[in-house]
Structures are given as structure tokens and as C-alpha cells.
Amino acid sequence: MNKSELIKKLSEENNIPLDEAALVVNTFVGSVKDSLFNGDRVEIRGFGSFKIKGYGGYVGRNPKSGEVVEVKPKQLPFFRAGKELKDFLNT
């Protein structure tokens, strides 16, 4: 399911206009992104949690040419599924 499919499903199941459903989904996604950007952890009980993991820089190699490449430090989003979601998927 992608974002537009989620908006359509939300609109249909709750009998609301597509514009309102899009606003709800965009507000939710924007809030999660803002919280992660500010270094906060986002937890949705029964579903899972999102956090940012920082990775240090290192010296690597280009597998194609063998050239030494410096990889810069980066931050990546990380999702951990909650117990209820895991149980639901494994019933």
C-alpha cells in the first residue's frame, strides 16, 4: 500500500472527502518526520516505534573500481515493530 492508496482507503472507510483524508495522512507523516528530525522517538502503541540511528563515517572501497572512498557520517530512520503487530502477523 502506498500513500495515495492509504488516503483513498481512509476516505472510503470513514466516509470523508479525499481532501480531508489527504490532510490527515499528510499531517501524520509530517509530524513523524518533524519529531524524528528533532531527535525524538515516535511510538505508536500496538504498532511500533520509529527512531533515528546515527552511523559514523568510515573509509570504504568502490566494489567496481576498488577505489578508496570516504563515506560520511549519516543518520537513518529505524522502525521496530511492536509486540501486538508481531503477534497479529504471526497468528
PyMOL Python script that loads the backbone (N, CA, C, O; Angstrom):
from pymol import cmd

cmd.read_pdbstr("""\
ATOM      1  N   MET A   1       0.853  -1.173   0.000  1.00  0.00           N
ATOM      2  CA  MET A   1       0.000   0.000   0.000  1.00  0.00           C
ATOM      3  C   MET A   1       0.900   1.238   0.000  1.00  0.00           C
ATOM      4  O   MET A   1       1.851   1.321   0.778  1.00  0.00           O
ATOM      5  N   ASN A   2       0.599   2.180  -0.862  1.00  0.00           N
ATOM      6  CA  ASN A   2       1.352   3.426  -0.887  1.00  0.00           C
ATOM      7  C   ASN A   2       0.498   4.543  -0.273  1.00  0.00           C
ATOM      8  O   ASN A   2      -0.631   4.313   0.160  1.00  0.00           O
ATOM      9  N   LYS A   3       1.053   5.733  -0.246  1.00  0.00           N
ATOM     10  CA  LYS A   3       0.393   6.856   0.424  1.00  0.00           C
ATOM     11  C   LYS A   3      -0.971   7.188  -0.193  1.00  0.00           C
ATOM     12  O   LYS A   3      -1.937   7.419   0.535  1.00  0.00           O
ATOM     13  N   SER A   4      -1.053   7.214  -1.509  1.00  0.00           N
ATOM     14  CA  SER A   4      -2.330   7.557  -2.151  1.00  0.00           C
ATOM     15  C   SER A   4      -3.386   6.479  -1.905  1.00  0.00           C
ATOM     16  O   SER A   4      -4.570   6.791  -1.775  1.00  0.00           O
ATOM     17  N   GLU A   5      -2.969   5.220  -1.841  1.00  0.00           N
ATOM     18  CA  GLU A   5      -3.914   4.142  -1.530  1.00  0.00           C
ATOM     19  C   GLU A   5      -4.403   4.259  -0.082  1.00  0.00           C
ATOM     20  O   GLU A   5      -5.572   3.999   0.204  1.00  0.00           O
ATOM     21  N   LEU A   6      -3.516   4.646   0.817  1.00  0.00           N
ATOM     22  CA  LEU A   6      -3.902   4.850   2.219  1.00  0.00           C
ATOM     23  C   LEU A   6      -4.917   5.979   2.334  1.00  0.00           C
ATOM     24  O   LEU A   6      -5.899   5.862   3.066  1.00  0.00           O
ATOM     25  N   ILE A   7      -4.685   7.065   1.619  1.00  0.00           N
ATOM     26  CA  ILE A   7      -5.615   8.201   1.635  1.00  0.00           C
ATOM     27  C   ILE A   7      -6.983   7.774   1.116  1.00  0.00           C
ATOM     28  O   ILE A   7      -8.009   8.120   1.702  1.00  0.00           O
ATOM     29  N   LYS A   8      -6.997   7.023   0.021  1.00  0.00           N
ATOM     30  CA  LYS A   8      -8.265   6.555  -0.557  1.00  0.00           C
ATOM     31  C   LYS A   8      -9.008   5.644   0.408  1.00  0.00           C
ATOM     32  O   LYS A   8     -10.221   5.773   0.576  1.00  0.00           O
ATOM     33  N   LYS A   9      -8.285   4.720   1.048  1.00  0.00           N
ATOM     34  CA  LYS A   9      -8.912   3.789   1.996  1.00  0.00           C
ATOM     35  C   LYS A   9      -9.472   4.535   3.206  1.00  0.00           C
ATOM     36  O   LYS A   9     -10.578   4.241   3.659  1.00  0.00           O
ATOM     37  N   LEU A  10      -8.711   5.499   3.729  1.00  0.00           N
ATOM     38  CA  LEU A  10      -9.176   6.303   4.853  1.00  0.00           C
ATOM     39  C   LEU A  10     -10.444   7.064   4.480  1.00  0.00           C
ATOM     40  O   LEU A  10     -11.385   7.138   5.270  1.00  0.00           O
ATOM     41  N   SER A  11     -10.464   7.624   3.285  1.00  0.00           N
ATOM     42  CA  SER A  11     -11.621   8.364   2.804  1.00  0.00           C
ATOM     43  C   SER A  11     -12.855   7.466   2.689  1.00  0.00           C
ATOM     44  O   SER A  11     -13.945   7.834   3.124  1.00  0.00           O
ATOM     45  N   GLU A  12     -12.669   6.291   2.100  1.00  0.00           N
ATOM     46  CA  GLU A  12     -13.792   5.371   1.893  1.00  0.00           C
ATOM     47  C   GLU A  12     -14.327   4.802   3.205  1.00  0.00           C
ATOM     48  O   GLU A  12     -15.539   4.746   3.410  1.00  0.00           O
ATOM     49  N   GLU A  13     -13.428   4.379   4.094  1.00  0.00           N
ATOM     50  CA  GLU A  13     -13.866   3.728   5.336  1.00  0.00           C
ATOM     51  C   GLU A  13     -14.504   4.698   6.317  1.00  0.00           C
ATOM     52  O   GLU A  13     -15.322   4.293   7.143  1.00  0.00           O
ATOM     53  N   ASN A  14     -14.139   5.976   6.237  1.00  0.00           N
ATOM     54  CA  ASN A  14     -14.682   6.953   7.180  1.00  0.00           C
ATOM     55  C   ASN A  14     -15.646   7.932   6.532  1.00  0.00           C
ATOM     56  O   ASN A  14     -16.115   8.878   7.165  1.00  0.00           O
ATOM     57  N   ASN A  15     -15.937   7.688   5.251  1.00  0.00           N
ATOM     58  CA  ASN A  15     -16.910   8.491   4.516  1.00  0.00           C
ATOM     59  C   ASN A  15     -16.582   9.993   4.614  1.00  0.00           C
ATOM     60  O   ASN A  15     -17.440  10.818   4.928  1.00  0.00           O
ATOM     61  N   ILE A  16     -15.310  10.312   4.334  1.00  0.00           N
ATOM     62  CA  ILE A  16     -14.881  11.710   4.332  1.00  0.00           C
ATOM     63  C   ILE A  16     -14.295  12.033   2.958  1.00  0.00           C
ATOM     64  O   ILE A  16     -13.866  11.132   2.239  1.00  0.00           O
ATOM     65  N   PRO A  17     -14.277  13.312   2.595  1.00  0.00           N
ATOM     66  CA  PRO A  17     -13.716  13.688   1.288  1.00  0.00           C
ATOM     67  C   PRO A  17     -12.227  13.343   1.189  1.00  0.00           C
ATOM     68  O   PRO A  17     -11.521  13.305   2.196  1.00  0.00           O
ATOM     69  N   LEU A  18     -11.770  13.096  -0.019  1.00  0.00           N
ATOM     70  CA  LEU A  18     -10.365  12.772  -0.257  1.00  0.00           C
ATOM     71  C   LEU A  18      -9.432  13.863   0.255  1.00  0.00           C
ATOM     72  O   LEU A  18      -8.353  13.565   0.768  1.00  0.00           O
ATOM     73  N   ASP A  19      -9.839  15.126   0.122  1.00  0.00           N
ATOM     74  CA  ASP A  19      -9.002  16.237   0.583  1.00  0.00           C
ATOM     75  C   ASP A  19      -8.763  16.170   2.089  1.00  0.00           C
ATOM     76  O   ASP A  19      -7.654  16.415   2.565  1.00  0.00           O
ATOM     77  N   GLU A  20      -9.823  15.832   2.833  1.00  0.00           N
ATOM     78  CA  GLU A  20      -9.679  15.725   4.291  1.00  0.00           C
ATOM     79  C   GLU A  20      -8.801  14.535   4.659  1.00  0.00           C
ATOM     80  O   GLU A  20      -7.958  14.636   5.551  1.00  0.00           O
ATOM     81  N   ALA A  21      -8.991  13.422   3.986  1.00  0.00           N
ATOM     82  CA  ALA A  21      -8.171  12.238   4.249  1.00  0.00           C
ATOM     83  C   ALA A  21      -6.703  12.518   3.933  1.00  0.00           C
ATOM     84  O   ALA A  21      -5.816  12.092   4.673  1.00  0.00           O
ATOM     85  N   ALA A  22      -6.449  13.228   2.845  1.00  0.00           N
ATOM     86  CA  ALA A  22      -5.077  13.583   2.481  1.00  0.00           C
ATOM     87  C   ALA A  22      -4.464  14.487   3.548  1.00  0.00           C
ATOM     88  O   ALA A  22      -3.292  14.338   3.893  1.00  0.00           O
ATOM     89  N   LEU A  23      -5.252  15.421   4.066  1.00  0.00           N
ATOM     90  CA  LEU A  23      -4.767  16.315   5.116  1.00  0.00           C
ATOM     91  C   LEU A  23      -4.384  15.522   6.368  1.00  0.00           C
ATOM     92  O   LEU A  23      -3.351  15.791   6.981  1.00  0.00           O
ATOM     93  N   VAL A  24      -5.205  14.555   6.746  1.00  0.00           N
ATOM     94  CA  VAL A  24      -4.930  13.725   7.927  1.00  0.00           C
ATOM     95  C   VAL A  24      -3.635  12.936   7.735  1.00  0.00           C
ATOM     96  O   VAL A  24      -2.765  12.947   8.606  1.00  0.00           O
ATOM     97  N   VAL A  25      -3.509  12.263   6.615  1.00  0.00           N
ATOM     98  CA  VAL A  25      -2.324  11.441   6.348  1.00  0.00           C
ATOM     99  C   VAL A  25      -1.082  12.319   6.254  1.00  0.00           C
ATOM    100  O   VAL A  25      -0.049  11.983   6.834  1.00  0.00           O
ATOM    101  N   ASN A  26      -1.159  13.429   5.541  1.00  0.00           N
ATOM    102  CA  ASN A  26      -0.007  14.321   5.401  1.00  0.00           C
ATOM    103  C   ASN A  26       0.398  14.944   6.738  1.00  0.00           C
ATOM    104  O   ASN A  26       1.586  15.129   7.003  1.00  0.00           O
ATOM    105  N   THR A  27      -0.579  15.265   7.573  1.00  0.00           N
ATOM    106  CA  THR A  27      -0.286  15.811   8.897  1.00  0.00           C
ATOM    107  C   THR A  27       0.412  14.765   9.754  1.00  0.00           C
ATOM    108  O   THR A  27       1.378  15.077  10.450  1.00  0.00           O
ATOM    109  N   PHE A  28      -0.069  13.530   9.708  1.00  0.00           N
ATOM    110  CA  PHE A  28       0.551  12.442  10.474  1.00  0.00           C
ATOM    111  C   PHE A  28       1.994  12.214  10.027  1.00  0.00           C
ATOM    112  O   PHE A  28       2.906  12.176  10.853  1.00  0.00           O
ATOM    113  N   VAL A  29       2.196  12.063   8.727  1.00  0.00           N
ATOM    114  CA  VAL A  29       3.540  11.809   8.196  1.00  0.00           C
ATOM    115  C   VAL A  29       4.464  12.990   8.508  1.00  0.00           C
ATOM    116  O   VAL A  29       5.616  12.791   8.892  1.00  0.00           O
ATOM    117  N   GLY A  30       3.971  14.191   8.347  1.00  0.00           N
ATOM    118  CA  GLY A  30       4.774  15.376   8.642  1.00  0.00           C
ATOM    119  C   GLY A  30       5.161  15.452  10.112  1.00  0.00           C
ATOM    120  O   GLY A  30       6.286  15.830  10.439  1.00  0.00           O
ATOM    121  N   SER A  31       4.248  15.100  10.990  1.00  0.00           N
ATOM    122  CA  SER A  31       4.534  15.121  12.428  1.00  0.00           C
ATOM    123  C   SER A  31       5.596  14.099  12.800  1.00  0.00           C
ATOM    124  O   SER A  31       6.475  14.383  13.613  1.00  0.00           O
ATOM    125  N   VAL A  32       5.519  12.916  12.211  1.00  0.00           N
ATOM    126  CA  VAL A  32       6.527  11.882  12.471  1.00  0.00           C
ATOM    127  C   VAL A  32       7.888  12.364  11.974  1.00  0.00           C
ATOM    128  O   VAL A  32       8.886  12.245  12.685  1.00  0.00           O
ATOM    129  N   LYS A  33       7.933  12.908  10.758  1.00  0.00           N
ATOM    130  CA  LYS A  33       9.195  13.404  10.195  1.00  0.00           C
ATOM    131  C   LYS A  33       9.792  14.521  11.057  1.00  0.00           C
ATOM    132  O   LYS A  33      10.994  14.526  11.322  1.00  0.00           O
ATOM    133  N   ASP A  34       8.955  15.463  11.492  1.00  0.00           N
ATOM    134  CA  ASP A  34       9.431  16.563  12.323  1.00  0.00           C
ATOM    135  C   ASP A  34       9.991  16.058  13.650  1.00  0.00           C
ATOM    136  O   ASP A  34      11.039  16.519  14.102  1.00  0.00           O
ATOM    137  N   SER A  35       9.301  15.124  14.262  1.00  0.00           N
ATOM    138  CA  SER A  35       9.761  14.575  15.542  1.00  0.00           C
ATOM    139  C   SER A  35      11.097  13.861  15.383  1.00  0.00           C
ATOM    140  O   SER A  35      11.995  14.027  16.208  1.00  0.00           O
ATOM    141  N   LEU A  36      11.229  13.068  14.325  1.00  0.00           N
ATOM    142  CA  LEU A  36      12.492  12.374  14.091  1.00  0.00           C
ATOM    143  C   LEU A  36      13.610  13.362  13.801  1.00  0.00           C
ATOM    144  O   LEU A  36      14.734  13.178  14.269  1.00  0.00           O
ATOM    145  N   PHE A  37      13.318  14.402  13.042  1.00  0.00           N
ATOM    146  CA  PHE A  37      14.315  15.420  12.717  1.00  0.00           C
ATOM    147  C   PHE A  37      14.820  16.111  13.986  1.00  0.00           C
ATOM    148  O   PHE A  37      15.992  16.474  14.078  1.00  0.00           O
ATOM    149  N   ASN A  38      13.923  16.289  14.963  1.00  0.00           N
ATOM    150  CA  ASN A  38      14.279  16.930  16.221  1.00  0.00           C
ATOM    151  C   ASN A  38      14.934  15.967  17.209  1.00  0.00           C
ATOM    152  O   ASN A  38      15.240  16.347  18.339  1.00  0.00           O
ATOM    153  N   GLY A  39      15.148  14.720  16.784  1.00  0.00           N
ATOM    154  CA  GLY A  39      15.821  13.744  17.632  1.00  0.00           C
ATOM    155  C   GLY A  39      14.911  12.976  18.562  1.00  0.00           C
ATOM    156  O   GLY A  39      15.387  12.233  19.420  1.00  0.00           O
ATOM    157  N   ASP A  40      13.601  13.141  18.407  1.00  0.00           N
ATOM    158  CA  ASP A  40      12.649  12.441  19.265  1.00  0.00           C
ATOM    159  C   ASP A  40      12.337  11.052  18.729  1.00  0.00           C
ATOM    160  O   ASP A  40      12.484  10.780  17.538  1.00  0.00           O
ATOM    161  N   ARG A  41      11.911  10.194  19.617  1.00  0.00           N
ATOM    162  CA  ARG A  41      11.451   8.846  19.260  1.00  0.00           C
ATOM    163  C   ARG A  41       9.938   8.923  19.112  1.00  0.00           C
ATOM    164  O   ARG A  41       9.279   9.603  19.898  1.00  0.00           O
ATOM    165  N   VAL A  42       9.379   8.242  18.124  1.00  0.00           N
ATOM    166  CA  VAL A  42       7.935   8.233  17.900  1.00  0.00           C
ATOM    167  C   VAL A  42       7.427   6.820  18.156  1.00  0.00           C
ATOM    168  O   VAL A  42       7.861   5.864  17.513  1.00  0.00           O
ATOM    169  N   GLU A  43       6.501   6.700  19.106  1.00  0.00           N
ATOM    170  CA  GLU A  43       5.949   5.385  19.435  1.00  0.00           C
ATOM    171  C   GLU A  43       4.452   5.385  19.195  1.00  0.00           C
ATOM    172  O   GLU A  43       3.733   6.266  19.668  1.00  0.00           O
ATOM    173  N   ILE A  44       3.988   4.384  18.451  1.00  0.00           N
ATOM    174  CA  ILE A  44       2.564   4.190  18.219  1.00  0.00           C
ATOM    175  C   ILE A  44       2.221   2.855  18.869  1.00  0.00           C
ATOM    176  O   ILE A  44       2.513   1.794  18.316  1.00  0.00           O
ATOM    177  N   ARG A  45       1.600   2.912  20.044  1.00  0.00           N
ATOM    178  CA  ARG A  45       1.317   1.701  20.816  1.00  0.00           C
ATOM    179  C   ARG A  45       0.560   0.683  19.973  1.00  0.00           C
ATOM    180  O   ARG A  45      -0.407   1.012  19.287  1.00  0.00           O
ATOM    181  N   GLY A  46       1.024  -0.558  20.042  1.00  0.00           N
ATOM    182  CA  GLY A  46       0.390  -1.635  19.303  1.00  0.00           C
ATOM    183  C   GLY A  46       0.868  -1.751  17.866  1.00  0.00           C
ATOM    184  O   GLY A  46       0.560  -2.732  17.189  1.00  0.00           O
ATOM    185  N   PHE A  47       1.611  -0.768  17.394  1.00  0.00           N
ATOM    186  CA  PHE A  47       2.109  -0.801  16.016  1.00  0.00           C
ATOM    187  C   PHE A  47       3.624  -0.881  15.980  1.00  0.00           C
ATOM    188  O   PHE A  47       4.184  -1.820  15.415  1.00  0.00           O
ATOM    189  N   GLY A  48       4.297   0.108  16.583  1.00  0.00           N
ATOM    190  CA  GLY A  48       5.748   0.085  16.605  1.00  0.00           C
ATOM    191  C   GLY A  48       6.316   1.446  16.920  1.00  0.00           C
ATOM    192  O   GLY A  48       5.587   2.378  17.257  1.00  0.00           O
ATOM    193  N   SER A  49       7.640   1.553  16.808  1.00  0.00           N
ATOM    194  CA  SER A  49       8.292   2.824  17.114  1.00  0.00           C
ATOM    195  C   SER A  49       9.326   3.154  16.046  1.00  0.00           C
ATOM    196  O   SER A  49       9.918   2.276  15.419  1.00  0.00           O
ATOM    197  N   PHE A  50       9.516   4.450  15.870  1.00  0.00           N
ATOM    198  CA  PHE A  50      10.497   4.982  14.932  1.00  0.00           C
ATOM    199  C   PHE A  50      11.539   5.748  15.722  1.00  0.00           C
ATOM    200  O   PHE A  50      11.208   6.436  16.687  1.00  0.00           O
ATOM    201  N   LYS A  51      12.797   5.634  15.321  1.00  0.00           N
ATOM    202  CA  LYS A  51      13.850   6.445  15.906  1.00  0.00           C
ATOM    203  C   LYS A  51      14.940   6.635  14.866  1.00  0.00           C
ATOM    204  O   LYS A  51      14.945   5.983  13.822  1.00  0.00           O
ATOM    205  N   ILE A  52      15.854   7.531  15.166  1.00  0.00           N
ATOM    206  CA  ILE A  52      16.978   7.806  14.277  1.00  0.00           C
ATOM    207  C   ILE A  52      18.218   7.121  14.840  1.00  0.00           C
ATOM    208  O   ILE A  52      18.518   7.240  16.028  1.00  0.00           O
ATOM    209  N   LYS A  53      18.923   6.415  13.991  1.00  0.00           N
ATOM    210  CA  LYS A  53      20.195   5.812  14.369  1.00  0.00           C
ATOM    211  C   LYS A  53      21.303   6.547  13.628  1.00  0.00           C
ATOM    212  O   LYS A  53      21.229   6.760  12.418  1.00  0.00           O
ATOM    213  N   GLY A  54      22.322   6.925  14.373  1.00  0.00           N
ATOM    214  CA  GLY A  54      23.457   7.608  13.772  1.00  0.00           C
ATOM    215  C   GLY A  54      24.566   6.618  13.446  1.00  0.00           C
ATOM    216  O   GLY A  54      24.863   5.727  14.242  1.00  0.00           O
ATOM    217  N   TYR A  55      25.163   6.768  12.305  1.00  0.00           N
ATOM    218  CA  TYR A  55      26.260   5.912  11.868  1.00  0.00           C
ATOM    219  C   TYR A  55      27.466   6.792  11.575  1.00  0.00           C
ATOM    220  O   TYR A  55      27.361   7.797  10.873  1.00  0.00           O
ATOM    221  N   GLY A  56      28.604   6.404  12.116  1.00  0.00           N
ATOM    222  CA  GLY A  56      29.825   7.171  11.904  1.00  0.00           C
ATOM    223  C   GLY A  56      30.376   6.998  10.505  1.00  0.00           C
ATOM    224  O   GLY A  56      30.032   6.056   9.791  1.00  0.00           O
ATOM    225  N   GLY A  57      31.230   7.919  10.132  1.00  0.00           N
ATOM    226  CA  GLY A  57      31.880   7.826   8.827  1.00  0.00           C
ATOM    227  C   GLY A  57      32.957   6.750   8.829  1.00  0.00           C
ATOM    228  O   GLY A  57      33.441   6.349   9.888  1.00  0.00           O
ATOM    229  N   TYR A  58      33.321   6.297   7.669  1.00  0.00           N
ATOM    230  CA  TYR A  58      34.352   5.269   7.535  1.00  0.00           C
ATOM    231  C   TYR A  58      34.948   5.327   6.138  1.00  0.00           C
ATOM    232  O   TYR A  58      34.415   5.974   5.236  1.00  0.00           O
ATOM    233  N   VAL A  59      36.066   4.635   5.988  1.00  0.00           N
ATOM    234  CA  VAL A  59      36.715   4.550   4.685  1.00  0.00           C
ATOM    235  C   VAL A  59      36.321   3.214   4.071  1.00  0.00           C
ATOM    236  O   VAL A  59      36.533   2.161   4.673  1.00  0.00           O
ATOM    237  N   GLY A  60      35.756   3.258   2.888  1.00  0.00           N
ATOM    238  CA  GLY A  60      35.326   2.051   2.190  1.00  0.00           C
ATOM    239  C   GLY A  60      35.959   1.967   0.821  1.00  0.00           C
ATOM    240  O   GLY A  60      36.826   2.765   0.464  1.00  0.00           O
ATOM    241  N   ARG A  61      35.514   0.995   0.067  1.00  0.00           N
ATOM    242  CA  ARG A  61      36.021   0.813  -1.294  1.00  0.00           C
ATOM    243  C   ARG A  61      34.856   0.696  -2.267  1.00  0.00           C
ATOM    244  O   ARG A  61      33.821   0.103  -1.966  1.00  0.00           O
ATOM    245  N   ASN A  62      35.059   1.279  -3.435  1.00  0.00           N
ATOM    246  CA  ASN A  62      34.105   1.117  -4.513  1.00  0.00           C
ATOM    247  C   ASN A  62      34.282  -0.311  -5.032  1.00  0.00           C
ATOM    248  O   ASN A  62      35.361  -0.648  -5.521  1.00  0.00           O
ATOM    249  N   PRO A  63      33.250  -1.162  -4.940  1.00  0.00           N
ATOM    250  CA  PRO A  63      33.406  -2.562  -5.347  1.00  0.00           C
ATOM    251  C   PRO A  63      33.728  -2.746  -6.828  1.00  0.00           C
ATOM    252  O   PRO A  63      34.330  -3.746  -7.219  1.00  0.00           O
ATOM    253  N   LYS A  64      33.329  -1.789  -7.638  1.00  0.00           N
ATOM    254  CA  LYS A  64      33.558  -1.909  -9.075  1.00  0.00           C
ATOM    255  C   LYS A  64      34.998  -1.561  -9.459  1.00  0.00           C
ATOM    256  O   LYS A  64      35.642  -2.276 -10.227  1.00  0.00           O
ATOM    257  N   SER A  65      35.493  -0.434  -8.900  1.00  0.00           N
ATOM    258  CA  SER A  65      36.818   0.022  -9.308  1.00  0.00           C
ATOM    259  C   SER A  65      37.903  -0.255  -8.275  1.00  0.00           C
ATOM    260  O   SER A  65      39.092  -0.186  -8.588  1.00  0.00           O
ATOM    261  N   GLY A  66      37.496  -0.570  -7.035  1.00  0.00           N
ATOM    262  CA  GLY A  66      38.475  -0.790  -5.977  1.00  0.00           C
ATOM    263  C   GLY A  66      39.016   0.498  -5.391  1.00  0.00           C
ATOM    264  O   GLY A  66      39.874   0.468  -4.509  1.00  0.00           O
ATOM    265  N   GLU A  67      38.525   1.623  -5.870  1.00  0.00           N
ATOM    266  CA  GLU A  67      38.980   2.936  -5.405  1.00  0.00           C
ATOM    267  C   GLU A  67      38.548   3.163  -3.956  1.00  0.00           C
ATOM    268  O   GLU A  67      37.434   2.807  -3.570  1.00  0.00           O
ATOM    269  N   VAL A  68      39.439   3.758  -3.157  1.00  0.00           N
ATOM    270  CA  VAL A  68      39.123   4.080  -1.770  1.00  0.00           C
ATOM    271  C   VAL A  68      38.164   5.268  -1.745  1.00  0.00           C
ATOM    272  O   VAL A  68      38.385   6.270  -2.424  1.00  0.00           O
ATOM    273  N   VAL A  69      37.094   5.146  -0.952  1.00  0.00           N
ATOM    274  CA  VAL A  69      36.061   6.169  -0.881  1.00  0.00           C
ATOM    275  C   VAL A  69      35.785   6.473   0.584  1.00  0.00           C
ATOM    276  O   VAL A  69      35.678   5.560   1.403  1.00  0.00           O
ATOM    277  N   GLU A  70      35.671   7.754   0.912  1.00  0.00           N
ATOM    278  CA  GLU A  70      35.312   8.139   2.274  1.00  0.00           C
ATOM    279  C   GLU A  70      33.787   8.246   2.360  1.00  0.00           C
ATOM    280  O   GLU A  70      33.166   8.994   1.605  1.00  0.00           O
ATOM    281  N   VAL A  71      33.198   7.496   3.280  1.00  0.00           N
ATOM    282  CA  VAL A  71      31.758   7.530   3.495  1.00  0.00           C
ATOM    283  C   VAL A  71      31.495   8.454   4.682  1.00  0.00           C
ATOM    284  O   VAL A  71      32.030   8.238   5.770  1.00  0.00           O
ATOM    285  N   LYS A  72      30.680   9.472   4.477  1.00  0.00           N
ATOM    286  CA  LYS A  72      30.397  10.463   5.505  1.00  0.00           C
ATOM    287  C   LYS A  72      29.454   9.894   6.571  1.00  0.00           C
ATOM    288  O   LYS A  72      28.687   8.972   6.293  1.00  0.00           O
ATOM    289  N   PRO A  73      29.511  10.443   7.791  1.00  0.00           N
ATOM    290  CA  PRO A  73      28.551  10.027   8.829  1.00  0.00           C
ATOM    291  C   PRO A  73      27.131  10.323   8.363  1.00  0.00           C
ATOM    292  O   PRO A  73      26.904  11.258   7.595  1.00  0.00           O
ATOM    293  N   LYS A  74      26.187   9.527   8.829  1.00  0.00           N
ATOM    294  CA  LYS A  74      24.798   9.734   8.414  1.00  0.00           C
ATOM    295  C   LYS A  74      23.841   9.293   9.502  1.00  0.00           C
ATOM    296  O   LYS A  74      24.210   8.564  10.423  1.00  0.00           O
ATOM    297  N   GLN A  75      22.615   9.746   9.378  1.00  0.00           N
ATOM    298  CA  GLN A  75      21.540   9.344  10.269  1.00  0.00           C
ATOM    299  C   GLN A  75      20.474   8.687   9.415  1.00  0.00           C
ATOM    300  O   GLN A  75      20.105   9.195   8.356  1.00  0.00           O
ATOM    301  N   LEU A  76      19.976   7.535   9.895  1.00  0.00           N
ATOM    302  CA  LEU A  76      18.956   6.808   9.148  1.00  0.00           C
ATOM    303  C   LEU A  76      17.778   6.485  10.056  1.00  0.00           C
ATOM    304  O   LEU A  76      17.967   6.203  11.239  1.00  0.00           O
ATOM    305  N   PRO A  77      16.554   6.525   9.509  1.00  0.00           N
ATOM    306  CA  PRO A  77      15.394   6.148  10.309  1.00  0.00           C
ATOM    307  C   PRO A  77      15.391   4.632  10.546  1.00  0.00           C
ATOM    308  O   PRO A  77      15.821   3.851   9.698  1.00  0.00           O
ATOM    309  N   PHE A  78      14.898   4.249  11.713  1.00  0.00           N
ATOM    310  CA  PHE A  78      14.838   2.841  12.088  1.00  0.00           C
ATOM    311  C   PHE A  78      13.457   2.574  12.664  1.00  0.00           C
ATOM    312  O   PHE A  78      12.983   3.327  13.514  1.00  0.00           O
ATOM    313  N   PHE A  79      12.802   1.502  12.206  1.00  0.00           N
ATOM    314  CA  PHE A  79      11.476   1.127  12.698  1.00  0.00           C
ATOM    315  C   PHE A  79      11.571  -0.211  13.409  1.00  0.00           C
ATOM    316  O   PHE A  79      12.188  -1.151  12.908  1.00  0.00           O
ATOM    317  N   ARG A  80      10.959  -0.287  14.573  1.00  0.00           N
ATOM    318  CA  ARG A  80      10.879  -1.550  15.299  1.00  0.00           C
ATOM    319  C   ARG A  80       9.398  -1.858  15.526  1.00  0.00           C
ATOM    320  O   ARG A  80       8.675  -1.071  16.136  1.00  0.00           O
ATOM    321  N   ALA A  81       8.964  -3.004  15.030  1.00  0.00           N
ATOM    322  CA  ALA A  81       7.566  -3.408  15.165  1.00  0.00           C
ATOM    323  C   ALA A  81       7.229  -3.690  16.619  1.00  0.00           C
ATOM    324  O   ALA A  81       8.047  -4.237  17.359  1.00  0.00           O
ATOM    325  N   GLY A  82       6.014  -3.313  17.029  1.00  0.00           N
ATOM    326  CA  GLY A  82       5.538  -3.563  18.381  1.00  0.00           C
ATOM    327  C   GLY A  82       5.059  -4.995  18.542  1.00  0.00           C
ATOM    328  O   GLY A  82       4.837  -5.701  17.558  1.00  0.00           O
ATOM    329  N   LYS A  83       4.901  -5.416  19.789  1.00  0.00           N
ATOM    330  CA  LYS A  83       4.502  -6.782  20.098  1.00  0.00           C
ATOM    331  C   LYS A  83       3.147  -7.135  19.483  1.00  0.00           C
ATOM    332  O   LYS A  83       2.983  -8.218  18.920  1.00  0.00           O
ATOM    333  N   GLU A  84       2.185  -6.228  19.589  1.00  0.00           N
ATOM    334  CA  GLU A  84       0.854  -6.525  19.040  1.00  0.00           C
ATOM    335  C   GLU A  84       0.889  -6.719  17.534  1.00  0.00           C
ATOM    336  O   GLU A  84       0.189  -7.588  17.014  1.00  0.00           O
ATOM    337  N   LEU A  85       1.682  -5.935  16.821  1.00  0.00           N
ATOM    338  CA  LEU A  85       1.803  -6.083  15.371  1.00  0.00           C
ATOM    339  C   LEU A  85       2.459  -7.412  15.039  1.00  0.00           C
ATOM    340  O   LEU A  85       2.013  -8.117  14.134  1.00  0.00           O
ATOM    341  N   LYS A  86       3.521  -7.762  15.769  1.00  0.00           N
ATOM    342  CA  LYS A  86       4.187  -9.047  15.542  1.00  0.00           C
ATOM    343  C   LYS A  86       3.234 -10.202  15.788  1.00  0.00           C
ATOM    344  O   LYS A  86       3.169 -11.142  14.996  1.00  0.00           O
ATOM    345  N   ASP A  87       2.487 -10.130  16.898  1.00  0.00           N
ATOM    346  CA  ASP A  87       1.530 -11.199  17.214  1.00  0.00           C
ATOM    347  C   ASP A  87       0.443 -11.310  16.153  1.00  0.00           C
ATOM    348  O   ASP A  87       0.052 -12.415  15.775  1.00  0.00           O
ATOM    349  N   PHE A  88      -0.049 -10.162  15.668  1.00  0.00           N
ATOM    350  CA  PHE A  88      -1.087 -10.144  14.642  1.00  0.00           C
ATOM    351  C   PHE A  88      -0.603 -10.830  13.359  1.00  0.00           C
ATOM    352  O   PHE A  88      -1.339 -11.590  12.729  1.00  0.00           O
ATOM    353  N   LEU A  89       0.639 -10.548  12.990  1.00  0.00           N
ATOM    354  CA  LEU A  89       1.194 -11.107  11.747  1.00  0.00           C
ATOM    355  C   LEU A  89       1.534 -12.589  11.866  1.00  0.00           C
ATOM    356  O   LEU A  89       1.646 -13.284  10.856  1.00  0.00           O
ATOM    357  N   ASN A  90       1.697 -13.070  13.080  1.00  0.00           N
ATOM    358  CA  ASN A  90       2.103 -14.454  13.278  1.00  0.00           C
ATOM    359  C   ASN A  90       1.005 -15.324  13.888  1.00  0.00           C
ATOM    360  O   ASN A  90       1.300 -16.302  14.575  1.00  0.00           O
ATOM    361  N   THR A  91      -0.260 -14.975  13.642  1.00  0.00           N
ATOM    362  CA  THR A  91      -1.355 -15.796  14.165  1.00  0.00           C
ATOM    363  C   THR A  91      -1.801 -16.800  13.142  1.00  0.00           C
ATOM    364  O   THR A  91      -2.715 -17.582  13.401  1.00  0.00           O
TER     365      THR A  91
END
""", "prot")
cmd.dss("prot")
cmd.show_as("cartoon", "prot")
cmd.util.cbc("prot")
cmd.orient("prot")
